[in-house]
């Protein structure tokens, strides 16, 4: 199983921006630091709790994963 965490972070950032939510908003809701949210969106932090927030707010992880790996064996 291959996951491009940089691409994952970018896709999650796109969802957040589409909802007009700031990294600070996400951080406050999760009681995380803004730097943790930023690191996740840059692919430097693969925190499942942060990912769950994005999924709960409309990120289709299964669709993203299937699209990302369509050309991989």
N, C-alpha and C positions, 0 to 999 in steps of 0.2 A: 504494500500500500504506500503510495507516494502522495505527500501533501506539500505543496509549495507554500510555505508559511508567509512569504512575502506577498504572493498573490492573494492569499487568504486575507491578510491584513488590509490590502488595498480594496478588496471586495467589501469587507466589513466597513471600512471608512466610507465607501460610496453609499452604503445603506444609511449610515449615520448622517451624512451630509444631505441625503435626499429627504430625511426626516427633519432637517434643520435643527439638529441636536449637536451641542458642542461636546468636546472631549471632557470638559469640566462637568457637564450634565451627567454624562455616563459615570464619571469617577465618583460624583456625589451619590448617585443612586446605588452604586456598588460598594461604597466606602473604600474606594481604591484611590491611589494618587493619579493625577493627570499624566504623570510620566509613565505609569503602568499602562494606561490606555494608549498613549502615544506609541510606546514600545510594541504593543500588540499590533497596532495598525501598521507599523513598519516591519513586522515579521520578526521582531527580536524577542518576543515574549509569547509563548503558546499557552496561555492561561485558559482553562476550560470554563471558568466562571465568566470571564469576559466574553468568550465566544458564545456562551449561553445567552448573555444579554442581547447580542446581535441577532441570534436565532429568534428569540422572543419578540424582537422588534422588526422581523420581516426578512432576515437573511435566510435564504433557502440553501442550507449547507449541502443537502443531497444533490440538488441541481448543480451547484457550483462544483462539487467534487466530481460528479459524472461528466460535466463539461470539461473540467481540467484534465481528466484522465482518459478521455475518449480515444486518444491516439496511442496510449501506452498499453503494452502487452502485460 
